[in-house]
Amino acid sequence: MPRVIGLMSGSSLDGLDIACVDFSADEKWTFQIVHAETVPYSSEWVKRLSTATELDARAYLLLHTSYGNYIGECVNDFLAKYKLEVEKIDLIASHGHTVFHEPWNRMTGQIGDGAAISARTRLLVVNDLRAMDVAYGGQGAPIVPIGEEYLFNEYRLLLNLGGIANMTDRKYQIAFDICPANRILNKLVQDYLQKEYDENGQQASIGQLNSSLLTTLNQLDYYRKSYPKSLSNSFGLDVVYPLIEKENGNINDALHTYVEHIIQQICHSIEMIIDKEKQGKSAYANCKMLVTGGGAHNKYLFQGLQNRLRDQFQIEAVYPEKDVVDFKEALIMAFIGLLRVQKKANVLASVTGAEKDSIGGAVWQN
């Protein structure tokens, strides 16, 4: 039974997700999350990661190495905290933190030096999980559908409400980024209310809809593009956030409107699939959508989405156990790393638009 540490750092910059997972593959793949936690980023790390695109080449490489050492130290602390024996850990699979993502230039960049992680932990490390797919002309995102196919195949639809919202339709092997999500909601709250996040969506729930802002957001070119497609972190901060700031309105109204924007874009994405795959709305009748990521904890967002999906498509939005909500991506990074060392395809070309399925990831053998 392989035991793997999965690591994920998302665009929301809330911290490093660490999950220790036991996998088994008898008749089908199963998993058990043994321990998991999020290591919050200090204000210094938030600043360093959020400004990484501004660095020159040398400073960028120094950050890459520094962050890799930091990740290794976090893993060592995690192992010690939960009394996990190093000898029983088969490998670490690290997503790293995305700084650059330009698949149209066949380039993507996630920092977090795998050699440094391996040196600090003395464990086998797999990282740089997206690069091979991008080299084959793919979007390099989303890469989680391979894990969803094998670990969550009881769900037709899977939605992740992280810094960026993305969705998978397993029937058609379609997955793509929908829109910025928590990255915008959290930044609004942090900048205007000096809180980390809008707990349960309370502030959004008392706001009013800003129709002109909603129209402006919904008209962004990205939403007209068909899949496969993916978003860089910079889209939210450089394109979306300034449009909200330009309104100079009430913060609760901005939060309320952006929650509505997320819900509308999720529904728009489902309609896009229906149109492109030449299906009727009944194609989704009575199917289940697994909802994970930090945004699933936003009760106002989740309940609004749940109602809209039920009313428009007869889709049931499902809130799973907390560890799956919070650590699904770290869990799947662990699975992708395991497939890599088993020399099995771990990124699906049908999802990313690449020339072929690929075995992605750099391996650092200690």
C-alpha positions in Angstrom: 0.0 0.0 0.0 1.9 3.1 -1.2 2.0 6.1 1.2 2.4 9.4 -0.5 2.7 13.0 0.7 0.8 15.4 -1.7 1.5 19.1 -1.7 -0.6 21.9 -3.2 -0.3 25.7 -3.2 -3.2 27.5 -4.9 -3.7 30.9 -6.2 -5.7 31.9 -3.1 -2.4 32.1 -1.2 -4.0 30.8 2.0 -1.1 28.3 2.6 0.5 25.1 1.7 -1.8 22.1 1.7 -0.2 18.9 2.9 -1.9 15.5 2.8 -0.5 12.1 3.7 -2.5 9.5 1.7 -2.5 5.7 1.6 -3.5 4.3 -1.8 -4.6 0.8 -2.7 -5.3 -0.7 -6.1 -7.1 -4.0 -5.8 -10.1 -4.0 -8.1 -10.0 -0.2 -8.3 -8.1 2.6 -6.8 -9.0 3.6 -3.3 -7.5 6.1 -0.8 -7.4 7.1 2.8 -6.3 10.5 3.9 -4.2 9.6 7.0 -3.4 13.2 8.1 -3.8 16.6 6.4 -3.4 20.2 7.2 -2.8 23.6 5.7 0.3 25.5 6.7 -0.7 29.2 6.5 1.6 31.5 4.7 3.2 34.3 6.7 2.7 37.8 5.4 6.3 37.6 4.1 5.6 34.5 2.0 2.3 35.9 0.7 4.2 39.0 -0.5 7.1 37.0 -2.0 4.8 34.6 -3.9 2.3 37.3 -5.0 5.1 39.5 -6.4 7.2 36.7 -8.0 6.2 37.8 -11.6 8.1 41.1 -11.0 11.5 39.5 -10.3 14.5 39.4 -12.5 15.9 36.0 -13.6 18.4 35.6 -10.7 15.9 36.7 -8.0 13.3 34.3 -9.5 15.6 31.3 -9.3 16.6 32.2 -5.8 12.9 32.3 -4.8 12.4 28.9 -6.5 15.2 27.4 -4.4 14.2 29.2 -1.2 10.6 28.1 -1.6 11.7 24.5 -2.2 13.7 24.5 1.0 10.7 26.0 2.8 8.4 23.3 1.5 10.9 20.6 2.6 10.9 22.1 6.1 7.1 22.2 6.2 7.0 18.5 5.3 9.5 17.6 8.0 7.5 19.5 10.6 4.3 17.7 9.4 6.0 14.3 9.7 7.2 15.1 13.2 3.9 16.5 14.3 1.9 13.4 13.3 4.7 11.0 14.2 4.9 9.6 10.7 7.8 7.4 10.0 10.0 8.7 7.1 10.8 5.1 6.1 7.1 4.4 5.4 6.7 7.4 3.0 7.2 6.3 -0.6 7.4 9.7 -2.2 6.4 13.4 -2.1 4.4 14.8 -5.0 4.6 18.6 -5.1 2.6 20.9 -7.3 4.6 24.0 -6.4 3.2 27.5 -6.7 2.3 28.7 -10.2 3.9 32.0 -11.1 3.8 31.9 -14.9 1.3 30.0 -17.1 1.4 30.7 -20.8 0.4 27.5 -22.6 0.0 29.4 -25.9 3.8 29.8 -25.7 4.2 26.2 -24.5 5.4 27.5 -21.1 4.3 27.1 -17.5 6.2 27.8 -14.4 5.7 26.4 -10.8 8.3 27.3 -8.3 9.5 25.1 -5.5 12.7 23.3 -6.3 12.3 19.6 -6.2 16.0 19.0 -5.5 15.7 21.2 -2.4 12.6 19.4 -1.2 14.3 16.0 -1.6 17.5 17.2 0.1 15.6 18.6 3.1 13.4 15.5 3.5 15.7 12.7 2.2 12.7 11.4 0.2 11.9 10.7 -3.4 10.2 13.8 -4.9 8.1 14.3 -8.0 7.4 17.9 -9.1 6.9 20.1 -12.2 3.8 18.1 -13.0 2.3 20.3 -15.8 5.4 20.9 -18.0 5.2 17.7 -20.2 1.6 18.3 -21.1 2.3 22.0 -22.1 5.3 20.8 -24.1 2.8 18.6 -26.1 0.7 21.6 -26.8 -1.8 21.2 -24.0 -3.1 23.7 -21.5 -1.3 22.0 -18.6 -4.6 22.5 -16.7 -6.6 21.2 -15.2 -4.5 18.2 -14.3 -6.8 16.8 -11.6 -9.2 14.9 -13.9 -6.9 11.8 -13.9 -7.4 11.6 -10.1 -11.1 12.3 -10.4 -11.5 9.5 -12.9 -9.9 6.9 -10.7 -10.7 8.2 -7.2 -14.1 9.9 -7.5 -15.9 8.1 -10.3 -19.2 8.1 -8.6 -19.6 11.7 -9.6 -20.4 12.9 -13.1 -19.4 16.5 -12.4 -16.6 17.8 -10.1 -16.3 21.5 -9.2 -13.3 23.0 -7.3 -13.9 26.4 -5.8 -10.3 27.4 -5.1 -8.4 30.6 -6.0 -9.7 29.7 -9.5 -12.9 27.8 -10.1 -12.5 24.8 -12.4 -14.9 22.0 -13.4 -14.7 18.5 -14.8 -17.4 16.5 -16.7 -16.2 12.9 -16.5 -18.6 11.6 -19.1 -17.1 13.8 -21.9 -13.6 13.9 -20.3 -13.8 17.7 -20.3 -12.2 20.0 -17.7 -11.4 23.6 -17.7 -10.9 26.8 -15.6 -14.1 28.7 -15.2 -13.3 32.0 -13.5 -11.3 33.5 -10.6 -13.0 32.6 -7.3 -11.5 32.8 -3.8 -8.6 34.8 -5.0 -10.9 37.7 -5.7 -13.3 37.2 -2.8 -10.5 36.9 -0.3 -8.6 39.9 -1.6 -11.7 42.1 -1.4 -12.2 41.2 2.2 -8.5 41.5 3.0 -8.1 44.9 1.4 -11.4 46.5 2.5 -12.4 44.7 5.7 -9.0 43.6 7.1 -10.2 40.0 7.4 -8.8 36.9 5.9 -12.0 35.8 4.2 -15.8 36.3 4.3 -16.8 33.6 6.7 -19.9 31.8 5.4 -20.4 34.6 2.9 -22.0 36.8 5.6 -20.8 40.1 4.0 -21.8 39.0 0.5 -25.3 37.9 1.7 -26.2 41.5 3.0 -24.9 43.2 -0.2 -26.9 44.3 -3.2 -26.4 43.3 -6.8 -24.4 45.8 -8.9 -25.9 45.1 -12.3 -23.4 47.2 -14.3 -20.4 45.5 -12.7 -21.9 42.1 -13.2 -22.4 42.8 -16.9 -18.8 44.1 -17.3 -17.4 41.0 -15.6 -19.6 38.6 -17.7 -18.4 40.2 -20.9 -14.7 39.4 -20.5 -13.3 37.7 -23.5 -12.2 34.5 -21.6 -15.8 33.5 -20.9 -16.6 33.4 -24.6 -13.8 31.0 -25.4 -14.6 27.3 -25.7 -12.6 24.6 -23.9 -9.9 23.4 -23.5 -8.8 26.6 -21.8 -7.1 27.6 -18.6 -6.4 30.7 -16.5 -3.2 32.2 -15.1 -3.3 33.6 -11.5 -2.6 37.1 -13.0 -6.0 37.1 -14.8 -7.8 37.6 -11.5 -5.5 40.3 -10.1 -4.6 42.1 -13.3 -7.9 42.0 -15.2 -10.8 41.2 -12.9 -9.8 43.0 -9.6 -9.2 46.4 -11.3 -12.7 46.3 -12.8 -14.2 45.8 -9.3 -12.0 48.6 -7.8 -13.0 50.9 -10.6 -16.6 50.8 -9.4 -15.5 52.2 -6.1 -18.7 50.9 -4.5 -19.8 49.3 -1.3 -17.7 46.3 -0.4 -20.7 44.1 0.5 -22.2 44.9 -2.9 -18.9 44.0 -4.6 -18.8 40.6 -2.7 -22.5 39.9 -3.4 -22.0 40.7 -7.1 -18.9 38.6 -7.4 -20.6 35.6 -5.8 -23.3 36.0 -8.4 -20.7 36.2 -11.1 -19.1 32.9 -10.0 -22.5 31.2 -10.0 -23.5 32.5 -13.4 -20.2 31.5 -14.9 -20.5 28.0 -13.5 -23.9 27.7 -15.1 -22.7 29.3 -18.3 -19.9 26.6 -18.4 -22.5 23.8 -18.1 -24.6 25.4 -20.9 -21.4 25.7 -23.0 -20.8 21.9 -22.6 -24.5 21.2 -23.5 -24.2 23.3 -26.7 -20.8 22.0 -27.8 -21.6 18.4 -27.1 -25.0 18.8 -28.7 -26.9 17.6 -25.7 -30.1 18.8 -24.1 -30.4 20.0 -20.5 -31.9 16.7 -19.6 -28.4 15.2 -20.1 -27.6 16.4 -16.6 -30.9 15.5 -15.0 -30.4 13.9 -11.5 -26.6 13.8 -11.8 -24.3 14.7 -8.9 -21.7 17.4 -8.7 -18.9 17.1 -6.1 -18.0 20.6 -4.8 -14.6 21.1 -3.1 -12.1 23.8 -2.3 -12.3 26.7 0.1 -15.3 28.2 -1.6 -17.4 25.2 -0.6 -17.2 26.5 3.0 -18.9 29.8 1.8 -22.4 28.9 2.7 -23.9 31.8 0.8 -22.1 30.8 -2.3 -22.7 27.1 -1.9 -26.4 27.4 -1.2 -26.9 29.9 -4.1 -25.1 27.5 -6.4 -27.0 24.5 -5.1 -30.3 26.2 -5.8 -29.4 27.4 -9.3 -28.0 24.0 -10.4 -31.1 22.3 -9.1 -33.5 24.7 -10.8 -31.7 25.1 -14.1 -30.2 21.6 -14.7 -31.6 19.2 -12.0 -28.0 18.8 -10.8 -27.4 17.9 -7.1 -24.5 19.8 -5.6 -22.8 17.6 -3.0 -20.7 18.8 -0.1 -18.4 15.9 0.9 -16.4 15.2 4.1 -14.2 18.1 5.2 -10.9 16.5 4.4 -12.0 16.0 0.8 -13.4 19.5 0.6 -10.1 21.0 1.8 -7.5 18.6 0.5 -8.8 17.1 -2.7 -6.2 18.8 -4.8 -3.3 17.8 -2.5 -4.7 14.2 -2.5 -4.8 14.2 -6.3 -1.2 15.6 -6.6 -0.1 12.6 -4.5 -1.9 10.3 -6.9 -0.4 12.0 -9.9 3.1 11.6 -8.4 2.4 7.9 -7.7 1.4 7.4 -11.3 4.6 9.1 -12.4 6.9 6.8 -10.6 4.8 3.8 -11.9 5.4 5.2 -15.4 1.7 5.5 -16.1 0.0 8.4 -17.9 -1.0 11.0 -15.4 -2.3 13.9 -17.5 -5.2 13.5 -20.0 -4.9 15.0 -23.4 -8.7 14.8 -23.9 -8.9 17.4 -21.1 -5.9 19.7 -21.9 -5.9 19.6 -25.7 -2.4 18.1 -25.8 -1.1 15.9 -28.7 -1.2 12.9 -26.4 -1.6 11.7 -22.8 1.6 12.2 -20.9 3.6 11.0 -18.0 4.4 14.3 -16.4 6.8 15.2 -13.5 10.5 15.6 -12.8 11.8 12.9 -10.4 14.4 13.7 -7.7 15.9 10.5 -6.2 17.5 11.0 -2.9 
